[in-house]
């Protein structure tokens, strides 16, 4: 990953931060996007710059024009994106009877349309160079029958399908596309899981524990690296064995 430009959407905290830090420790020049928490963004940017070159951009994945401007700035600075991590995502803990159409649309806009828009923008630059890797962050909720918000499950299942479609189309240009689907993690959604659901999850998990953010970060960087060069179009479940 030495000197490669890695862009992580939603990289100011949580899993995005862990992936950005893992890439930086491998010598990558890291850029990340953020939208809401400026303090978290500045903190993560400081951590990254203590390791190497890093850049932060306040832009939503649903903002095509903002994404284009960011990519132009990157090309003028560290260079075009070599590896993209579509990590930005949202969820709402709403049962179906209370799920309004606007709620459904909001989650799909960020999780699915945002992944499509960012992938399209970055792929245009990768196609010109005949190389690149796109890693979409999915979820076990999109791969298994879990007690999770239905619109979140639908959005992450769509990300897996998008991954396969992109992999087929972009492979002719030397671009790989993969999906990494974590299970419950110590941070993020795992923090709000009721005790009885967590006990059920752990009872079925071969490793008997939830994952750590740094573990997913290391897996992500491996998928972005040449070490996984034969992998394409696949979804890797990182759930401890369910």
ZADO-1210 file (C-alpha; in nm, 4 decimals, padded with zeros to 6 digits):
<atoms>
<atom x="00.0000" y="00.0000" z="00.0000" code="UNK" pos="1"/>
<atom x="00.3055" y="00.2250" z="00.0073" code="UNK" pos="2"/>
<atom x="00.2270" y="00.5702" z="-00.1397" code="UNK" pos="3"/>
<atom x="-00.1102" y="00.4593" z="-00.2788" code="UNK" pos="4"/>
<atom x="-00.3941" y="00.7077" z="-00.2452" code="UNK" pos="5"/>
<atom x="-00.6776" y="00.5560" z="-00.0415" code="UNK" pos="6"/>
<atom x="-01.0134" y="00.7324" z="-00.0069" code="UNK" pos="7"/>
<atom x="-01.2437" y="00.6268" z="00.2784" code="UNK" pos="8"/>
<atom x="-01.5952" y="00.7675" z="00.2884" code="UNK" pos="9"/>
<atom x="-01.7308" y="00.8317" z="00.6359" code="UNK" pos="10"/>
<atom x="-01.3804" y="00.8030" z="00.7751" code="UNK" pos="11"/>
<atom x="-01.3841" y="01.0356" z="01.0737" code="UNK" pos="12"/>
<atom x="-01.4859" y="00.7784" z="01.3327" code="UNK" pos="13"/>
<atom x="-01.5802" y="00.4162" z="01.3949" code="UNK" pos="14"/>
<atom x="-01.5025" y="00.1628" z="01.1276" code="UNK" pos="15"/>
<atom x="-01.4044" y="00.4246" z="00.8696" code="UNK" pos="16"/>
<atom x="-01.1431" y="00.5652" z="01.1075" code="UNK" pos="17"/>
<atom x="-01.0081" y="00.2161" z="01.1769" code="UNK" pos="18"/>
<atom x="-00.9711" y="00.1451" z="00.8043" code="UNK" pos="19"/>
<atom x="-00.8062" y="00.4813" z="00.7410" code="UNK" pos="20"/>
<atom x="-00.5543" y="00.4249" z="01.0207" code="UNK" pos="21"/>
<atom x="-00.4779" y="00.0711" z="00.9039" code="UNK" pos="22"/>
<atom x="-00.4111" y="00.1994" z="00.5515" code="UNK" pos="23"/>
<atom x="-00.1916" y="00.4803" z="00.6819" code="UNK" pos="24"/>
<atom x="00.0163" y="00.2340" z="00.8834" code="UNK" pos="25"/>
<atom x="00.0816" y="00.0467" z="00.5580" code="UNK" pos="26"/>
<atom x="00.2238" y="00.3593" z="00.3985" code="UNK" pos="27"/>
<atom x="-00.0859" y="00.4795" z="00.2096" code="UNK" pos="28"/>
<atom x="-00.1696" y="00.8448" z="00.1576" code="UNK" pos="29"/>
<atom x="-00.5163" y="00.8598" z="00.3089" code="UNK" pos="30"/>
<atom x="-00.8126" y="01.0875" z="00.2410" code="UNK" pos="31"/>
<atom x="-01.1487" y="01.0581" z="00.4101" code="UNK" pos="32"/>
<atom x="-01.4879" y="01.2261" z="00.3962" code="UNK" pos="33"/>
<atom x="-01.7022" y="01.3437" z="00.6841" code="UNK" pos="34"/>
<atom x="-02.0300" y="01.5333" z="00.7203" code="UNK" pos="35"/>
<atom x="-02.1327" y="01.6081" z="01.0798" code="UNK" pos="36"/>
<atom x="-01.8755" y="01.5779" z="01.3573" code="UNK" pos="37"/>
<atom x="-01.5970" y="01.8288" z="01.2918" code="UNK" pos="38"/>
<atom x="-01.4213" y="01.7512" z="01.6199" code="UNK" pos="39"/>
<atom x="-01.4009" y="01.3813" z="01.5312" code="UNK" pos="40"/>
<atom x="-01.2800" y="01.4662" z="01.1804" code="UNK" pos="41"/>
<atom x="-01.0031" y="01.6907" z="01.3104" code="UNK" pos="42"/>
<atom x="-00.9007" y="01.4319" z="01.5688" code="UNK" pos="43"/>
<atom x="-00.8769" y="01.1547" z="01.3097" code="UNK" pos="44"/>
<atom x="-00.6941" y="01.3826" z="01.0678" code="UNK" pos="45"/>
<atom x="-00.4386" y="01.4554" z="01.3395" code="UNK" pos="46"/>
<atom x="-00.3899" y="01.0845" z="01.4083" code="UNK" pos="47"/>
<atom x="-00.3395" y="01.0148" z="01.0394" code="UNK" pos="48"/>
<atom x="-00.0950" y="01.3009" z="00.9888" code="UNK" pos="49"/>
<atom x="00.1106" y="01.1709" z="01.2791" code="UNK" pos="50"/>
<atom x="00.1665" y="00.8653" z="01.0568" code="UNK" pos="51"/>
<atom x="00.1880" y="01.0181" z="00.7093" code="UNK" pos="52"/>
<atom x="00.0108" y="01.2303" z="00.4491" code="UNK" pos="53"/>
<atom x="-00.3631" y="01.2706" z="00.5042" code="UNK" pos="54"/>
<atom x="-00.6534" y="01.4841" z="00.3843" code="UNK" pos="55"/>
<atom x="-01.0119" y="01.5361" z="00.5034" code="UNK" pos="56"/>
<atom x="-01.3096" y="01.6632" z="00.3031" code="UNK" pos="57"/>
<atom x="-01.6516" y="01.7638" z="00.4281" code="UNK" pos="58"/>
<atom x="-01.8728" y="01.6156" z="00.1581" code="UNK" pos="59"/>
<atom x="-02.1744" y="01.3845" z="00.1563" code="UNK" pos="60"/>
<atom x="-02.1671" y="01.0727" z="-00.0569" code="UNK" pos="61"/>
<atom x="-02.5044" y="01.1818" z="-00.1941" code="UNK" pos="62"/>
<atom x="-02.3481" y="01.5047" z="-00.3301" code="UNK" pos="63"/>
<atom x="-02.2206" y="01.4168" z="-00.6774" code="UNK" pos="64"/>
<atom x="-02.0878" y="01.7660" z="-00.7467" code="UNK" pos="65"/>
<atom x="-01.9084" y="01.7811" z="-00.4116" code="UNK" pos="66"/>
<atom x="-01.7532" y="01.4401" z="-00.4740" code="UNK" pos="67"/>
<atom x="-01.6308" y="01.5500" z="-00.8167" code="UNK" pos="68"/>
<atom x="-01.4708" y="01.8605" z="-00.6670" code="UNK" pos="69"/>
<atom x="-01.3019" y="01.6517" z="-00.3986" code="UNK" pos="70"/>
<atom x="-01.1568" y="01.4111" z="-00.6551" code="UNK" pos="71"/>
<atom x="-01.0262" y="01.7043" z="-00.8585" code="UNK" pos="72"/>
<atom x="-00.8541" y="01.8410" z="-00.5475" code="UNK" pos="73"/>
<atom x="-00.7038" y="01.5008" z="-00.4735" code="UNK" pos="74"/>
<atom x="-00.5673" y="01.4651" z="-00.8251" code="UNK" pos="75"/>
<atom x="-00.4025" y="01.8071" z="-00.7924" code="UNK" pos="76"/>
<atom x="-00.2531" y="01.7030" z="-00.4577" code="UNK" pos="77"/>
<atom x="-00.1534" y="01.3487" z="-00.3625" code="UNK" pos="78"/>
<atom x="-00.2862" y="01.2075" z="-00.6900" code="UNK" pos="79"/>
<atom x="-00.5807" y="01.0093" z="-00.8256" code="UNK" pos="80"/>
<atom x="-00.7483" y="00.7533" z="-00.6030" code="UNK" pos="81"/>
<atom x="-00.5905" y="00.4073" z="-00.6183" code="UNK" pos="82"/>
<atom x="-00.8289" y="00.2467" z="-00.3700" code="UNK" pos="83"/>
<atom x="-01.1782" y="00.3488" z="-00.2627" code="UNK" pos="84"/>
<atom x="-01.3541" y="00.2294" z="00.0524" code="UNK" pos="85"/>
<atom x="-01.7291" y="00.2941" z="00.0429" code="UNK" pos="86"/>
<atom x="-01.7857" y="00.2962" z="00.4165" code="UNK" pos="87"/>
<atom x="-02.0322" y="00.5827" z="00.4760" code="UNK" pos="88"/>
<atom x="-02.3674" y="00.4473" z="00.5939" code="UNK" pos="89"/>
<atom x="-02.6546" y="00.5220" z="00.8263" code="UNK" pos="90"/>
<atom x="-02.9235" y="00.3228" z="01.0051" code="UNK" pos="91"/>
<atom x="-03.2357" y="00.3841" z="01.2105" code="UNK" pos="92"/>
<atom x="-03.3675" y="00.1451" z="01.4734" code="UNK" pos="93"/>
<atom x="-03.7286" y="00.1485" z="01.3532" code="UNK" pos="94"/>
<atom x="-03.9688" y="-00.1477" z="01.3318" code="UNK" pos="95"/>
<atom x="-04.1608" y="-00.1890" z="01.0060" code="UNK" pos="96"/>
<atom x="-04.4965" y="-00.0489" z="01.1319" code="UNK" pos="97"/>
<atom x="-04.3215" y="00.2767" z="01.2284" code="UNK" pos="98"/>
<atom x="-04.0983" y="00.2965" z="00.9211" code="UNK" pos="99"/>
<atom x="-04.2040" y="00.5903" z="00.7056" code="UNK" pos="100"/>
<atom x="-04.1262" y="00.6199" z="00.3351" code="UNK" pos="101"/>
<atom x="-03.8879" y="00.9090" z="00.4043" code="UNK" pos="102"/>
<atom x="-03.6973" y="00.6933" z="00.6530" code="UNK" pos="103"/>
<atom x="-03.6584" y="00.4180" z="00.3945" code="UNK" pos="104"/>
<atom x="-03.5478" y="00.6627" z="00.1263" code="UNK" pos="105"/>
<atom x="-03.2904" y="00.8300" z="00.3499" code="UNK" pos="106"/>
<atom x="-03.1141" y="00.5032" z="00.4334" code="UNK" pos="107"/>
<atom x="-03.1203" y="00.3862" z="00.0730" code="UNK" pos="108"/>
<atom x="-02.9916" y="00.7227" z="-00.0513" code="UNK" pos="109"/>
<atom x="-02.6827" y="00.7145" z="00.1694" code="UNK" pos="110"/>
<atom x="-02.6079" y="00.3431" z="00.1812" code="UNK" pos="111"/>
<atom x="-02.6859" y="00.2474" z="-00.1794" code="UNK" pos="112"/>
<atom x="-02.7051" y="00.5583" z="-00.3947" code="UNK" pos="113"/>
<atom x="-02.4060" y="00.7083" z="-00.2136" code="UNK" pos="114"/>
<atom x="-02.2028" y="00.3957" z="-00.2867" code="UNK" pos="115"/>
<atom x="-02.3075" y="00.4082" z="-00.6523" code="UNK" pos="116"/>
<atom x="-02.2307" y="00.7795" z="-00.6936" code="UNK" pos="117"/>
<atom x="-01.8885" y="00.7612" z="-00.5317" code="UNK" pos="118"/>
<atom x="-01.7967" y="00.4420" z="-00.7166" code="UNK" pos="119"/>
<atom x="-01.8988" y="00.5954" z="-01.0479" code="UNK" pos="120"/>
<atom x="-01.6949" y="00.9091" z="-00.9910" code="UNK" pos="121"/>
<atom x="-01.3827" y="00.7240" z="-00.8792" code="UNK" pos="122"/>
<atom x="-01.4172" y="00.4524" z="-01.1449" code="UNK" pos="123"/>
<atom x="-01.3977" y="00.7157" z="-01.4170" code="UNK" pos="124"/>
<atom x="-01.0459" y="00.8049" z="-01.3042" code="UNK" pos="125"/>
<atom x="-00.9472" y="00.4415" z="-01.2482" code="UNK" pos="126"/>
<atom x="-01.0622" y="00.3409" z="-01.5960" code="UNK" pos="127"/>
<atom x="-00.8249" y="00.5938" z="-01.7507" code="UNK" pos="128"/>
<atom x="-00.5356" y="00.4334" z="-01.5625" code="UNK" pos="129"/>
<atom x="-00.6528" y="00.0728" z="-01.6041" code="UNK" pos="130"/>
<atom x="-00.6129" y="-00.0058" z="-01.2349" code="UNK" pos="131"/>
<atom x="-00.7749" y="00.0328" z="-00.8961" code="UNK" pos="132"/>
<atom x="-00.9656" y="-00.1369" z="-00.6163" code="UNK" pos="133"/>
<atom x="-01.3102" y="-00.0539" z="-00.4791" code="UNK" pos="134"/>
<atom x="-01.4123" y="-00.2011" z="-00.1437" code="UNK" pos="135"/>
<atom x="-01.7743" y="-00.1701" z="-00.0367" code="UNK" pos="136"/>
<atom x="-01.8563" y="-00.2111" z="00.3297" code="UNK" pos="137"/>
<atom x="-02.1603" y="-00.4330" z="00.3588" code="UNK" pos="138"/>
<atom x="-02.3023" y="-00.6012" z="00.6663" code="UNK" pos="139"/>
<atom x="-02.3980" y="-00.9410" z="00.7963" code="UNK" pos="140"/>
<atom x="-02.7491" y="-00.7927" z="00.8051" code="UNK" pos="141"/>
<atom x="-02.7465" y="-00.7953" z="00.4260" code="UNK" pos="142"/>
<atom x="-02.6375" y="-01.1593" z="00.4065" code="UNK" pos="143"/>
<atom x="-02.8213" y="-01.3424" z="00.6851" code="UNK" pos="144"/>
<atom x="-03.1635" y="-01.3427" z="00.8525" code="UNK" pos="145"/>
<atom x="-03.1042" y="-01.1109" z="01.1470" code="UNK" pos="146"/>
<atom x="-03.3208" y="-00.9070" z="01.3792" code="UNK" pos="147"/>
<atom x="-03.2235" y="-00.5701" z="01.2296" code="UNK" pos="148"/>
<atom x="-03.4075" y="-00.2748" z="01.0697" code="UNK" pos="149"/>
<atom x="-03.5501" y="-00.3923" z="00.7384" code="UNK" pos="150"/>
<atom x="-03.4417" y="-00.0861" z="00.5400" code="UNK" pos="151"/>
<atom x="-03.0838" y="-00.1260" z="00.6658" code="UNK" pos="152"/>
<atom x="-03.0877" y="-00.4964" z="00.5732" code="UNK" pos="153"/>
<atom x="-03.2217" y="-00.4117" z="00.2270" code="UNK" pos="154"/>
<atom x="-02.9594" y="-00.1434" z="00.1721" code="UNK" pos="155"/>
<atom x="-02.6699" y="-00.3712" z="00.2634" code="UNK" pos="156"/>
<atom x="-02.8040" y="-00.6550" z="00.0473" code="UNK" pos="157"/>
<atom x="-02.8139" y="-00.4036" z="-00.2371" code="UNK" pos="158"/>
<atom x="-02.4502" y="-00.3139" z="-00.1708" code="UNK" pos="159"/>
<atom x="-02.3559" y="-00.6814" z="-00.2160" code="UNK" pos="160"/>
<atom x="-02.5426" y="-00.6936" z="-00.5472" code="UNK" pos="161"/>
<atom x="-02.3839" y="-00.3674" z="-00.6583" code="UNK" pos="162"/>
<atom x="-02.0446" y="-00.5153" z="-00.5767" code="UNK" pos="163"/>
<atom x="-02.0971" y="-00.8118" z="-00.8084" code="UNK" pos="164"/>
<atom x="-02.2293" y="-00.5964" z="-01.0912" code="UNK" pos="165"/>
<atom x="-01.9439" y="-00.3490" z="-01.0639" code="UNK" pos="166"/>
<atom x="-01.6877" y="-00.6283" z="-01.0454" code="UNK" pos="167"/>
<atom x="-01.8072" y="-00.7756" z="-01.3738" code="UNK" pos="168"/>
<atom x="-01.8245" y="-00.4438" z="-01.5563" code="UNK" pos="169"/>
<atom x="-01.5009" y="-00.2937" z="-01.4279" code="UNK" pos="170"/>
<atom x="-01.2812" y="-00.6046" z="-01.4456" code="UNK" pos="171"/>
<atom x="-01.2179" y="-00.5367" z="-01.8156" code="UNK" pos="172"/>
<atom x="-01.0467" y="-00.2147" z="-01.7058" code="UNK" pos="173"/>
<atom x="-00.8204" y="-00.3827" z="-01.4520" code="UNK" pos="174"/>
<atom x="-01.0331" y="-00.2741" z="-01.1550" code="UNK" pos="175"/>
<atom x="-01.1300" y="-00.5097" z="-00.8721" code="UNK" pos="176"/>
<atom x="-01.4458" y="-00.4627" z="-00.6636" code="UNK" pos="177"/>
<atom x="-01.5070" y="-00.6406" z="-00.3346" code="UNK" pos="178"/>
<atom x="-01.7404" y="-00.6279" z="-00.0359" code="UNK" pos="179"/>
<atom x="-01.6512" y="-00.6713" z="00.3305" code="UNK" pos="180"/>
<atom x="-01.9484" y="-00.7594" z="00.5524" code="UNK" pos="181"/>
<atom x="-01.8783" y="-00.7363" z="00.9261" code="UNK" pos="182"/>
<atom x="-02.0930" y="-00.8889" z="01.1944" code="UNK" pos="183"/>
<atom x="-02.1447" y="-00.7193" z="01.5295" code="UNK" pos="184"/>
<atom x="-01.8566" y="-00.4982" z="01.6391" code="UNK" pos="185"/>
<atom x="-01.7540" y="-00.3548" z="01.9746" code="UNK" pos="186"/>
<atom x="-01.8301" y="-00.0084" z="01.8436" code="UNK" pos="187"/>
<atom x="-02.1027" y="00.1134" z="01.6099" code="UNK" pos="188"/>
<atom x="-02.4293" y="-00.0791" z="01.5843" code="UNK" pos="189"/>
<atom x="-02.3074" y="-00.3427" z="01.8284" code="UNK" pos="190"/>
<atom x="-02.3236" y="-00.0940" z="02.1151" code="UNK" pos="191"/>
<atom x="-02.7027" y="-00.0684" z="02.0995" code="UNK" pos="192"/>
<atom x="-02.7946" y="-00.4356" z="02.0682" code="UNK" pos="193"/>
<atom x="-03.0248" y="-00.5550" z="02.3501" code="UNK" pos="194"/>
<atom x="-02.8678" y="-00.8083" z="02.5852" code="UNK" pos="195"/>
<atom x="-03.0911" y="-01.0971" z="02.4765" code="UNK" pos="196"/>
<atom x="-03.0052" y="-01.0402" z="02.1091" code="UNK" pos="197"/>
<atom x="-02.6342" y="-01.0160" z="02.1885" code="UNK" pos="198"/>
<atom x="-02.6499" y="-01.3403" z="02.3874" code="UNK" pos="199"/>
<atom x="-02.8210" y="-01.5140" z="02.0952" code="UNK" pos="200"/>
<atom x="-02.5580" y="-01.3813" z="01.8525" code="UNK" pos="201"/>
<atom x="-02.2683" y="-01.4931" z="02.0707" code="UNK" pos="202"/>
<atom x="-02.4310" y="-01.8315" z="02.1241" code="UNK" pos="203"/>
<atom x="-02.4234" y="-01.8967" z="01.7490" code="UNK" pos="204"/>
<atom x="-02.0841" y="-01.7372" z="01.6788" code="UNK" pos="205"/>
<atom x="-01.8003" y="-01.9905" z="01.6504" code="UNK" pos="206"/>
<atom x="-01.5512" y="-01.7483" z="01.8080" code="UNK" pos="207"/>
<atom x="-01.8012" y="-01.6527" z="02.0792" code="UNK" pos="208"/>
<atom x="-01.7303" y="-01.2802" z="02.0609" code="UNK" pos="209"/>
<atom x="-01.7993" y="-00.9657" z="01.8617" code="UNK" pos="210"/>
<atom x="-01.5348" y="-00.8164" z="01.6362" code="UNK" pos="211"/>
<atom x="-01.2980" y="-00.5270" z="01.6968" code="UNK" pos="212"/>
<atom x="-01.2724" y="-00.2269" z="01.4673" code="UNK" pos="213"/>
<atom x="-00.8990" y="-00.2745" z="01.4192" code="UNK" pos="214"/>
<atom x="-00.9573" y="-00.6336" z="01.3030" code="UNK" pos="215"/>
<atom x="-01.1942" y="-00.5152" z="01.0310" code="UNK" pos="216"/>
<atom x="-00.9492" y="-00.2403" z="00.9407" code="UNK" pos="217"/>
<atom x="-00.6739" y="-00.4940" z="00.8831" code="UNK" pos="218"/>
<atom x="-00.9038" y="-00.7131" z="00.6723" code="UNK" pos="219"/>
<atom x="-01.0025" y="-00.4113" z="00.4627" code="UNK" pos="220"/>
<atom x="-00.6417" y="-00.3175" z="00.3912" code="UNK" pos="221"/>
<atom x="-00.5632" y="-00.6763" z="00.2938" code="UNK" pos="222"/>
<atom x="-00.8491" y="-00.6722" z="00.0429" code="UNK" pos="223"/>
<atom x="-00.7204" y="-00.3431" z="-00.0978" code="UNK" pos="224"/>
<atom x="-00.3676" y="-00.4750" z="-00.1340" code="UNK" pos="225"/>
<atom x="-00.2009" y="-00.6855" z="-00.4025" code="UNK" pos="226"/>
<atom x="-00.2011" y="-00.9768" z="-00.1570" code="UNK" pos="227"/>
<atom x="-00.5673" y="-01.0361" z="-00.2493" code="UNK" pos="228"/>
<atom x="-00.5152" y="-00.9844" z="-00.6237" code="UNK" pos="229"/>
<atom x="-00.7203" y="-01.2906" z="-00.7229" code="UNK" pos="230"/>
<atom x="-01.0259" y="-01.1853" z="-00.5220" code="UNK" pos="231"/>
<atom x="-01.2938" y="-01.0029" z="-00.7186" code="UNK" pos="232"/>
<atom x="-01.6714" y="-00.9666" z="-00.6888" code="UNK" pos="233"/>
<atom x="-01.6765" y="-01.1529" z="-00.3588" code="UNK" pos="234"/>
<atom x="-01.8299" y="-01.0636" z="-00.0236" code="UNK" pos="235"/>
<atom x="-01.6110" y="-01.1563" z="00.2734" code="UNK" pos="236"/>
<atom x="-01.8069" y="-01.2216" z="00.5918" code="UNK" pos="237"/>
<atom x="-01.6171" y="-01.1058" z="00.8983" code="UNK" pos="238"/>
<atom x="-01.8446" y="-01.2377" z="01.1717" code="UNK" pos="239"/>
<atom x="-01.6397" y="-01.4852" z="01.3709" code="UNK" pos="240"/>
<atom x="-01.8210" y="-01.7785" z="01.2118" code="UNK" pos="241"/>
<atom x="-02.2006" y="-01.7788" z="01.2040" code="UNK" pos="242"/>
</atoms>
